[in-house]
Amino acid sequence: MPHCLSALLFLLALNGAAAQSVAVYQTTPDLLEALSERATLRFSTVAGNAATAPIITVDDAQRFQEIDGFGASLTDAAAWLFAKKLTPAQTDATFKSLFSRKDGIALNFLRQPVGSSDLAVTFYSFDDLCQQAERACITPPGVSDPSLEHFSIAHDQEYILPLLKKALGINPAIHVMLSPWSPPGWMKTSGSMLGVMPTPGADGKPQPASLRPEFYSVFASYLVKSIQGYQAAGVPVWALSVQNEPLAAQTDYSAMQMLANEQAAFLDDALGPALAAAGLRVKVMVYDHNWDRPDYPETVLKDPKAAALAAGTAWHHYAGNPSVMSRFHEEFPQKDQWVTEAAGGTWQKGLGQTGSGQTGPGKTGNILAEEAAELIAVTRNWSRSYVLWALATDQNHGPFVGGCETCRGLVTIDLSDPERPEVKPELDYYVLGQASKFLLPGAVRIASDEPPGTWLKDVAFRNPNGTVVLYTLNAGAISQELRIGFRGKTVATTLPAGTVATFVWKP
């Protein structure tokens, strides 16, 4: 878990009792320093020895989007590991490290699969009409449940919902978002939760499975009942997307193709009326897929009825560039944006210094810097969140039923010795923690520049209590002197190579 922070200094930093002093916490790429408290700095009007160092100017008069949070997903696999493989004391300690502000990093965004994702122990939905296992079953032809008589959230009641309630008990400010990877198989053209039809097409290629039009309203009712079931169990639902990665018809785990015009029609004719009839007010996020296809959410949001229901767009990071969100903000300024899935794993190469003196992918690069740079980029491009993927995986990146066999959780639960399981926070934990621990509910992004000709990247925020939080990365291969400028005063420091630092002060 993170190095112990001085409770007094931490509270001073967030509450601003020491005016014009700057609290500093940093994480180095080798994690020898991990959210470690550094010497306090002080702003001054006097230029010191570092008067020529690059300067990051922070302007809290310029304000942008509110930040909804940072987090991950308590997948079926993660919840199973916490509930079945750790001792209660280990789970309690790990949850404090994840969700407590005093004892951990105060994560406050959990995106929860409705039914199984790839990181699950078995396939399942909340209305299965065939026997699911580690392979997806196929519902017999003609078998369906349009009245949802067999609907049940019993699967999640065993260990997912109790753990969500535990997290909320530690941090009541957590936002819970629901996202289905697939409807129950009987609602689809395939009869299965897999993303493709049971047999390939005439060209020999897998054919995408889709939602049967006669079951649009039934699927909407299924989502309504999922929300109601969670809320009745004591887990408030803040947001919903209707289909995870709707353009990815996966062959080996729960998925479904839902084209943009189909999603617009589903929102118009099924989900909107179902939510209204149930009196539910949740944020509906469209798309929930990669940056490289902005035409999809654009199509949905240009549909007047769908746009009236939609709060904005959910994005993933697996293709495209976060700058698309700034262009999207210009087109749809009244709609919010969130990054809702950004997995890390063994495929990452990290940022490494190239011969040109710039940063880029490198075979032995800095993965901490890669993720921190992305957190900075997504928040500078109007995202209200940065949500990774699994909250936890085991030492073999599982359990999984298919899909990602190389994804890394925020923590690894090492079961190499099943009698003595160990919990290890990964670098992803610290990338998020350098922001989530210090941003309070209601924080907004404020202006900060990135000095040209340097490897410095940064993003700044203002908390409701007035404290300023500057998240800074030195993505270069050597230490970097820098100054921070704020309201006519400056403070100087040095940031080690590849290091993330958070500076917190009260004006």
Backbone torsions as a table, in degrees:
resi	resn	phi	psi	omega
1	MET	NA	169.2	-174.7
2	PRO	-63.5	154.1	176.4
3	HIS	-57.2	145.1	-179.2
4	CYS	-59.9	128.9	175.4
5	LEU	-99.3	145.7	176.3
6	SER	-65.6	119.1	-177.0
7	ALA	-59.1	-40.3	-178.0
8	LEU	-64.7	-50.2	-177.7
9	LEU	-65.8	-35.4	179.4
10	PHE	-64.2	-45.2	179.1
11	LEU	-65.8	-37.4	176.4
12	LEU	-61.3	-40.0	-178.4
13	ALA	-63.9	-44.9	-177.0
14	LEU	-76.3	-31.9	-176.8
15	ASN	-95.1	-10.0	173.6
16	GLY	72.5	28.0	-178.4
17	ALA	-67.6	-30.1	179.0
18	ALA	-99.6	88.5	-174.2
19	ALA	-60.4	136.7	177.0
20	GLN	66.7	5.0	168.8
21	SER	-89.2	153.3	-175.6
22	VAL	-123.9	116.1	174.3
23	ALA	-81.5	142.9	-175.1
24	VAL	-130.4	132.5	175.3
25	TYR	-132.8	137.3	-177.0
26	GLN	-144.1	157.1	177.1
27	THR	-128.7	127.2	178.4
28	THR	-95.1	157.7	-174.7
29	PRO	-63.5	-24.0	176.5
30	ASP	-86.3	-0.7	179.8
31	LEU	61.1	15.2	171.8
32	LEU	-67.1	-30.3	165.1
33	GLU	-110.9	124.0	-175.7
34	ALA	-137.8	104.1	-171.5
35	LEU	52.0	40.3	-175.2
36	SER	-85.1	137.5	179.6
37	GLU	-77.6	130.6	179.7
38	ARG	-108.3	177.1	-180.0
39	ALA	-62.2	139.9	178.8
40	THR	-67.6	138.4	177.0
41	LEU	-105.9	167.4	177.7
42	ARG	-138.7	136.4	174.7
43	PHE	-68.4	150.2	179.6
44	SER	-148.4	153.5	173.5
45	THR	-89.9	-4.7	-177.6
46	VAL	-96.4	127.6	177.1
47	ALA	-73.0	125.6	-179.3
48	GLY	-97.0	-156.0	-177.9
49	ASN	-66.8	-20.8	-177.5
50	ALA	-96.9	27.5	-173.5
51	ALA	-61.5	-20.6	-179.3
52	THR	-100.8	0.8	-179.7
53	ALA	-68.1	152.0	176.8
54	PRO	-55.7	145.5	-176.3
55	ILE	-120.4	134.9	171.1
56	ILE	-100.1	114.0	-179.6
57	THR	-96.5	125.3	-178.9
58	VAL	-107.7	131.2	-177.4
59	ASP	-128.4	103.4	-178.0
60	ASP	-82.1	2.3	173.6
61	ALA	-79.1	-22.2	177.5
62	GLN	-98.5	117.2	-174.7
63	ARG	-123.1	145.0	-174.7
64	PHE	-123.4	-131.9	-173.3
65	GLN	-78.9	151.4	169.8
66	GLU	-74.5	148.6	-179.3
67	ILE	-100.0	123.0	179.0
68	ASP	-86.8	-26.0	172.8
69	GLY	148.4	-177.9	-177.7
70	PHE	-132.0	143.9	-179.1
71	GLY	179.2	-148.8	-174.9
72	ALA	-163.0	-161.5	-180.0
73	SER	-121.6	130.3	170.4
74	LEU	-82.4	77.7	-178.0
75	THR	-64.3	167.7	174.8
76	ASP	-56.6	-42.1	-179.4
77	ALA	-63.7	-45.1	-179.9
78	ALA	-63.5	-45.8	-179.3
79	ALA	-62.9	-39.6	178.5
80	TRP	-62.1	-41.1	178.0
81	LEU	-63.8	-45.7	180.0
82	PHE	-63.4	-42.2	-172.9
83	ALA	-82.0	-32.8	-170.5
84	LYS	-107.4	-21.6	-171.2
85	LYS	-114.5	-18.3	177.9
86	LEU	-103.3	158.0	170.8
87	THR	-73.2	155.9	176.7
88	PRO	-54.2	-37.3	179.6
89	ALA	-66.2	-38.7	178.7
90	GLN	-66.5	-42.6	178.8
91	THR	-63.6	-43.4	178.0
92	ASP	-58.4	-46.8	-178.3
93	ALA	-65.0	-41.1	-179.4
94	THR	-66.6	-40.9	178.9
95	PHE	-65.8	-36.1	174.8
96	LYS	-62.9	-40.1	-179.2
97	SER	-68.0	-25.3	-179.9
98	LEU	-88.8	-38.4	-167.6
99	PHE	-116.3	-16.1	179.9
100	SER	-83.1	140.1	174.7
101	ARG	-78.3	-35.9	-178.3
102	LYS	-73.8	-43.1	-173.3
103	ASP	-107.7	3.8	-175.9
104	GLY	-157.8	-145.0	-171.4
105	ILE	-114.8	7.3	169.8
106	ALA	57.2	41.5	173.9
107	LEU	-56.5	141.6	-175.2
108	ASN	-141.2	25.6	177.0
109	PHE	-142.8	116.2	177.7
110	LEU	-121.8	116.6	177.4
111	ARG	-98.1	112.2	-169.6
112	GLN	-105.1	122.6	175.2
113	PRO	-62.5	136.7	172.1
114	VAL	-93.6	101.9	-169.7
115	GLY	86.9	-171.5	-173.0
116	SER	-78.0	144.5	167.6
117	SER	-106.3	-161.9	173.9
118	ASP	-73.0	-33.7	179.9
119	LEU	-89.8	78.1	-177.9
120	ALA	-143.9	159.0	178.3
121	VAL	-79.1	-37.5	175.4
122	THR	-142.6	167.0	167.0
123	PHE	-71.7	146.9	173.5
124	TYR	-169.1	151.8	166.2
125	SER	-129.5	-175.4	178.2
126	PHE	-92.4	6.2	178.1
127	ASP	-154.5	65.5	-179.5
128	ASP	-83.4	136.9	177.8
129	LEU	-116.6	16.0	171.0
130	CYS	-146.7	167.5	-173.1
131	GLN	-83.7	110.1	179.3
132	GLN	-81.8	153.9	176.5
133	ALA	-153.3	-150.7	177.8
134	GLU	-71.2	-11.8	170.5
135	ARG	-118.5	145.0	-177.1
136	ALA	-70.9	135.5	176.9
137	CYS	-85.0	162.6	176.4
138	ILE	-113.4	123.8	179.5
139	THR	-68.3	132.4	178.5
140	PRO	-57.0	145.6	179.5
141	PRO	-56.3	139.5	177.4
142	GLY	83.7	-6.7	179.8
143	VAL	-92.1	125.5	-179.6
144	SER	-154.0	172.9	-178.8
145	ASP	-142.1	64.1	-174.6
146	PRO	-61.1	-22.9	177.4
147	SER	-90.4	-0.5	178.6
148	LEU	57.1	38.9	178.7
149	GLU	-66.0	-25.9	-177.8
150	HIS	-96.1	6.5	-179.2
151	PHE	-61.4	134.8	177.5
152	SER	-159.8	139.2	173.4
153	ILE	-101.5	24.9	-177.8
154	ALA	-56.3	-36.3	178.8
155	HIS	-56.0	-49.2	-177.1
156	ASP	-72.7	-25.5	179.6
157	GLN	-68.1	-21.1	-177.6
158	GLU	-68.3	-50.1	-178.3
159	TYR	-143.7	-19.6	-179.4
160	ILE	-73.8	-53.1	-178.3
161	LEU	-62.7	-42.0	176.1
162	PRO	-59.4	-35.9	179.6
163	LEU	-74.3	-35.5	174.6
164	LEU	-62.5	-40.8	177.8
165	LYS	-65.8	-35.5	176.4
166	LYS	-62.9	-44.6	178.5
167	ALA	-61.8	-44.3	179.5
168	LEU	-65.5	-31.1	176.3
169	GLY	-65.6	-30.5	177.8
170	ILE	-81.6	-41.6	-178.0
171	ASN	-135.5	91.5	-178.2
172	PRO	-64.4	-11.8	-178.7
173	ALA	-84.5	4.4	-179.2
174	ILE	-63.8	133.7	171.6
175	HIS	-92.7	125.5	177.1
176	VAL	-106.1	124.2	177.8
177	MET	-114.2	137.3	176.0
178	LEU	-104.7	138.2	179.5
179	SER	-144.3	117.6	175.6
180	PRO	-81.8	137.6	171.5
181	TRP	-84.1	-26.2	178.5
182	SER	-163.2	144.3	166.3
183	PRO	-68.0	170.0	170.0
184	PRO	-53.2	145.2	-173.3
185	GLY	-56.6	-34.8	-176.2
186	TRP	-67.7	-16.0	176.6
187	MET	-81.8	-9.4	-170.5
188	LYS	-107.3	163.2	178.6
189	THR	-66.2	-19.8	-176.4
190	SER	-91.1	-21.4	-172.5
191	GLY	75.4	2.8	-174.3
192	SER	-132.6	159.9	176.4
193	MET	-78.6	-10.5	175.8
194	LEU	-64.9	160.0	-175.8
195	GLY	-83.5	1.2	-176.8
196	VAL	-130.9	163.6	176.8
197	MET	-69.8	155.9	-177.9
198	PRO	-62.0	-29.3	179.5
199	THR	-122.6	146.7	-179.8
200	PRO	-69.6	167.1	178.7
201	GLY	-78.1	-176.4	-178.9
202	ALA	-61.1	-25.9	179.3
203	ASP	-85.5	1.7	179.0
204	GLY	83.8	0.1	-177.4
205	LYS	-97.2	151.7	176.5
206	PRO	-59.1	140.3	179.5
207	GLN	-106.7	130.1	-176.8
208	PRO	-62.2	142.6	171.7
209	ALA	-90.8	150.7	-178.5
210	SER	-141.6	170.5	178.7
211	LEU	-76.7	128.1	179.1
212	ARG	-68.4	130.0	-174.8
213	PRO	-54.2	-33.9	-178.8
214	GLU	-70.0	-9.5	-179.1
215	PHE	-111.3	13.4	176.2
216	TYR	-56.3	-51.1	-177.0
217	SER	-68.8	-30.8	178.5
218	VAL	-68.8	-41.9	177.8
219	PHE	-64.5	-38.1	176.2
220	ALA	-60.9	-42.9	177.5
221	SER	-64.4	-36.3	177.2
222	TYR	-60.7	-43.3	178.3
223	LEU	-67.6	-40.1	177.1
224	VAL	-60.6	-45.6	179.9
225	LYS	-66.0	-31.5	176.5
226	SER	-65.1	-45.0	177.4
227	ILE	-62.1	-47.9	-178.8
228	GLN	-62.1	-39.4	179.2
229	GLY	-64.3	-42.6	178.3
230	TYR	-64.0	-44.2	-176.7
231	GLN	-69.0	-35.6	176.6
232	ALA	-66.0	-26.8	178.3
233	ALA	-84.0	-0.1	177.2
234	GLY	95.8	18.1	179.3
235	VAL	-119.7	98.7	178.9
236	PRO	-62.3	138.8	178.7
237	VAL	-104.6	122.2	-175.0
238	TRP	-94.8	-33.4	-174.2
239	ALA	-150.6	164.5	-177.1
240	LEU	-149.0	136.1	161.3
241	SER	-114.4	155.7	-171.3
242	VAL	-94.8	-14.9	178.8
243	GLN	-161.4	119.8	173.4
244	ASN	-66.0	131.2	173.7
245	GLU	42.8	67.5	-172.3
246	PRO	-68.3	-8.9	177.7
247	LEU	-102.3	7.2	-178.1
248	ALA	-114.4	99.6	179.1
249	ALA	-88.0	82.9	-173.2
250	GLN	-71.3	146.1	-175.9
251	THR	-91.8	-18.3	-171.5
252	ASP	-127.0	8.0	172.6
253	TYR	-153.6	174.2	-173.7
254	SER	-58.7	127.6	-178.9
255	ALA	-169.1	167.8	175.6
256	MET	-163.4	137.5	172.4
257	GLN	-79.3	130.6	173.3
258	MET	-138.7	105.6	-176.5
259	LEU	-70.9	163.9	-173.4
260	ALA	-59.6	-43.4	-179.9
261	ASN	-67.4	-31.0	176.4
262	GLU	-69.6	-40.1	178.7
263	GLN	-66.0	-40.9	177.8
264	ALA	-60.7	-43.4	179.4
265	ALA	-65.8	-37.8	178.7
266	PHE	-64.3	-42.3	177.6
267	LEU	-65.2	-44.1	-176.8
268	ASP	-62.8	-54.1	-164.7
269	ASP	-97.9	-16.7	-173.7
270	ALA	-124.2	-61.3	-172.6
271	LEU	-68.8	-45.5	-179.1
272	GLY	-55.8	-53.7	178.0
273	PRO	-60.8	-36.3	-178.7
274	ALA	-67.9	-42.5	177.9
275	LEU	-64.7	-41.4	-179.7
276	ALA	-64.5	-42.9	-178.8
277	ALA	-64.7	-32.0	-180.0
278	ALA	-86.3	-6.1	-178.7
279	GLY	68.1	29.2	-178.3
280	LEU	-96.5	134.2	176.5
281	ARG	-119.9	97.8	175.5
282	VAL	-127.6	154.0	175.1
283	LYS	-72.3	126.2	177.0
284	VAL	-102.2	117.3	179.2
285	MET	-101.5	130.8	-179.8
286	VAL	-90.5	163.4	171.9
287	TYR	74.1	-83.3	-179.1
288	ASP	66.5	49.0	-179.7
289	HIS	-152.5	-166.0	-162.5
290	ASN	-75.7	160.1	-179.7
291	TRP	-64.4	-17.8	-171.5
292	ASP	-81.7	-3.5	179.7
293	ARG	-127.6	62.2	179.1
294	PRO	-65.9	-15.4	177.4
295	ASP	-62.8	-27.9	-179.9
296	TYR	-65.4	-61.1	179.4
297	PRO	-64.3	-27.6	176.8
298	GLU	-62.0	-43.6	178.4
299	THR	-61.1	-44.4	-178.2
300	VAL	-65.6	-44.5	-175.1
301	LEU	-75.5	-14.5	174.8
302	LYS	-85.9	-6.7	172.3
303	ASP	-82.2	118.5	-171.7
304	PRO	-57.2	-43.7	-178.0
305	LYS	-70.7	-40.4	178.0
306	ALA	-65.0	-41.2	-179.5
307	ALA	-63.5	-34.5	179.4
308	ALA	-65.7	-29.9	179.9
309	LEU	-85.1	-34.4	-170.2
310	ALA	-77.8	133.6	173.2
311	ALA	-80.8	-25.4	-178.5
312	GLY	161.1	-154.8	-170.0
313	THR	-120.3	137.2	172.8
314	ALA	-102.2	136.1	-175.9
315	TRP	-123.8	151.9	169.7
316	HIS	-116.8	164.7	-168.6
317	HIS	-106.1	9.6	-169.2
318	TYR	-79.2	-11.9	176.0
319	ALA	-155.7	146.6	-179.5
320	GLY	92.2	-167.8	-172.6
321	ASN	-133.8	141.5	-178.9
322	PRO	-62.1	-17.5	179.7
323	SER	-62.3	-19.3	178.0
324	VAL	-60.6	-27.1	-178.7
325	MET	-69.4	-32.1	176.0
326	SER	-69.1	-40.8	176.1
327	ARG	-63.9	-37.3	179.5
328	PHE	-68.2	-36.7	177.7
329	HIS	-62.3	-37.0	178.3
330	GLU	-65.6	-36.0	-178.7
331	GLU	-79.0	-37.1	-177.3
332	PHE	-128.0	68.6	-173.6
333	PRO	-64.9	-20.1	-178.8
334	GLN	-89.2	-3.3	-179.1
335	LYS	-107.3	135.8	-179.0
336	ASP	-84.4	168.8	-179.2
337	GLN	-139.8	146.0	-179.6
338	TRP	-139.7	141.6	166.1
339	VAL	-93.4	114.8	-170.7
340	THR	-109.0	-8.4	173.8
341	GLU	-155.0	125.5	-179.2
342	ALA	-150.5	75.3	-175.1
343	ALA	-67.3	148.7	167.0
344	GLY	-111.0	156.0	-179.5
345	GLY	-173.6	-169.4	-173.0
346	THR	-68.0	-14.6	180.0
347	TRP	-76.8	-15.4	-175.0
348	GLN	-67.4	137.2	178.8
349	LYS	-101.9	-19.1	179.0
350	GLY	81.8	174.8	175.0
351	LEU	-95.2	133.1	176.2
352	GLY	-133.3	151.0	-179.1
353	GLN	-74.5	127.5	178.7
354	THR	-94.0	172.7	-178.4
355	GLY	-62.9	-23.8	-179.3
356	SER	-80.2	-3.8	-179.0
357	GLY	85.8	7.5	176.9
358	GLN	-104.4	171.9	178.0
359	THR	-98.6	150.2	178.7
360	GLY	-170.7	178.0	179.3
361	PRO	-59.4	138.0	178.3
362	GLY	-139.8	145.9	-175.8
363	LYS	-61.9	-30.1	178.8
364	THR	-122.6	39.2	-174.5
365	GLY	-77.0	-175.8	-174.2
366	ASN	-99.4	106.5	-177.9
367	ILE	-72.1	-34.3	173.9
368	LEU	-55.5	-46.1	-179.6
369	ALA	-67.3	-37.0	178.6
370	GLU	-59.5	-48.1	-178.4
371	GLU	-71.5	-39.6	179.0
372	ALA	-63.8	-39.1	177.8
373	ALA	-62.6	-36.1	179.0
374	GLU	-71.8	-40.7	175.4
375	LEU	-55.4	-44.0	179.2
376	ILE	-63.4	-45.5	-176.4
377	ALA	-65.1	-41.9	-176.3
378	VAL	-69.8	-38.1	179.3
379	THR	-74.0	-31.2	175.3
380	ARG	-71.2	-16.4	179.6
381	ASN	-109.5	33.9	166.2
382	TRP	83.0	3.9	175.9
383	SER	-71.5	139.8	177.6
384	ARG	-91.7	-0.5	-179.1
385	SER	-153.7	161.5	168.9
386	TYR	-139.5	102.8	-174.6
387	VAL	-113.6	123.6	178.7
388	LEU	-80.7	-145.6	-178.4
389	TRP	-116.7	-102.4	-170.6
390	ALA	-73.9	136.8	173.5
391	LEU	-68.0	-34.9	179.8
392	ALA	-151.6	146.5	168.9
393	THR	-136.6	167.2	176.5
394	ASP	-89.0	-174.8	-175.1
395	GLN	-66.9	-12.8	177.7
396	ASN	-107.6	18.4	177.7
397	HIS	67.2	21.9	-178.6
398	GLY	-121.2	-162.3	-2.7
399	PRO	-69.1	156.7	176.6
400	PHE	-150.1	151.7	176.4
401	VAL	-101.4	-7.8	-177.9
402	GLY	168.1	-165.2	174.4
403	GLY	65.8	-124.5	-171.7
404	CYS	-79.5	111.3	176.1
405	GLU	-101.7	6.5	-176.9
406	THR	-131.8	14.5	-179.6
407	CYS	-75.7	145.6	-178.7
408	ARG	-111.3	130.8	176.1
409	GLY	-80.0	168.1	173.3
410	LEU	-62.4	-33.0	171.6
411	VAL	-128.2	147.8	173.4
412	THR	-104.6	129.3	175.0
413	ILE	-100.9	103.2	-173.5
414	ASP	-85.7	115.0	-178.7
415	LEU	-107.6	23.7	178.9
416	SER	-54.9	-39.0	170.5
417	ASP	-113.0	96.0	-174.2
418	PRO	-56.9	-23.9	179.6
419	GLU	-78.7	-18.7	-179.2
420	ARG	-134.7	68.9	179.3
421	PRO	-63.7	145.9	179.9
422	GLU	-123.8	144.4	178.8
423	VAL	-110.8	124.7	-178.0
424	LYS	-123.7	118.2	173.4
425	PRO	-70.0	134.4	179.6
426	GLU	-94.1	173.0	-177.9
427	LEU	-59.0	-30.8	179.4
428	ASP	-58.7	-36.7	177.8
429	TYR	-57.3	-43.6	-176.7
430	TYR	-77.9	-33.7	175.6
431	VAL	-57.3	-47.7	178.1
432	LEU	-70.9	-42.1	-175.6
433	GLY	-61.3	-32.1	178.3
434	GLN	-63.2	-17.4	174.1
435	ALA	-107.2	-52.4	-169.7
436	SER	-63.2	-32.9	-178.2
437	LYS	-65.7	-26.9	-170.3
438	PHE	-108.5	-13.5	178.6
439	LEU	-92.5	126.5	179.7
440	LEU	-92.0	157.3	175.8
441	PRO	-52.9	132.6	-178.2
442	GLY	93.1	1.7	178.1
443	ALA	-62.7	147.6	177.2
444	VAL	-125.2	150.6	173.7
445	ARG	-74.9	140.1	175.7
446	ILE	-122.8	173.3	-173.1
447	ALA	-75.5	140.1	170.2
448	SER	-155.5	143.8	179.7
449	ASP	-100.6	164.1	176.7
450	GLU	-114.2	113.1	-173.4
451	PRO	-56.6	125.5	179.9
452	PRO	-66.8	152.6	177.7
453	GLY	75.7	13.4	179.2
454	THR	-127.9	173.8	174.6
455	TRP	-100.2	19.1	-180.0
456	LEU	-83.7	131.8	174.3
457	LYS	-129.0	145.5	-176.0
458	ASP	-159.0	162.4	171.3
459	VAL	-149.5	144.7	-174.9
460	ALA	-123.6	152.9	-177.8
461	PHE	-139.9	159.0	173.2
462	ARG	-125.6	125.3	177.2
463	ASN	-79.3	159.8	178.0
464	PRO	-58.8	-26.4	178.7
465	ASN	-84.5	5.5	176.1
466	GLY	95.9	-14.7	179.8
467	THR	-64.8	145.9	178.6
468	VAL	-106.9	137.0	-179.7
469	VAL	-123.9	121.0	178.5
470	LEU	-114.2	116.1	-179.5
471	TYR	-98.5	118.4	-169.7
472	THR	-130.4	139.9	177.7
473	LEU	-125.2	131.9	165.5
474	ASN	-98.3	99.4	-176.3
475	ALA	-83.5	2.2	-178.5
476	GLY	-85.1	176.1	-176.5
477	ALA	-94.9	0.4	178.1
478	ILE	-132.9	159.8	177.3
479	SER	-60.9	151.1	-176.5
480	GLN	-130.9	119.6	169.2
481	GLU	-71.7	145.3	177.6
482	LEU	-154.8	161.9	172.6
483	ARG	-123.3	151.0	172.2
484	ILE	-113.7	126.2	179.1
485	GLY	-108.2	133.8	-179.2
486	PHE	-153.0	117.6	176.6
487	ARG	52.3	45.2	173.8
488	GLY	85.1	-2.0	178.0
489	LYS	-116.8	160.2	179.3
490	THR	-134.6	159.7	172.1
491	VAL	-138.4	142.1	-176.2
492	ALA	-113.8	147.3	177.6
493	THR	-159.2	178.6	175.8
494	THR	-128.5	133.4	-179.4
495	LEU	-110.8	120.2	-179.0
496	PRO	-60.9	161.0	-179.4
497	ALA	-56.8	135.3	174.4
498	GLY	66.1	18.9	-170.8
499	THR	-103.9	146.2	173.3
500	VAL	-105.3	132.3	177.8
501	ALA	-131.4	144.0	174.4
502	THR	-116.9	127.6	178.9
503	PHE	-111.5	130.3	-175.6
504	VAL	-128.5	127.7	177.4
505	TRP	-149.5	162.4	176.1
506	LYS	-112.6	122.7	-179.5
507	PRO	-57.8	NA	NA
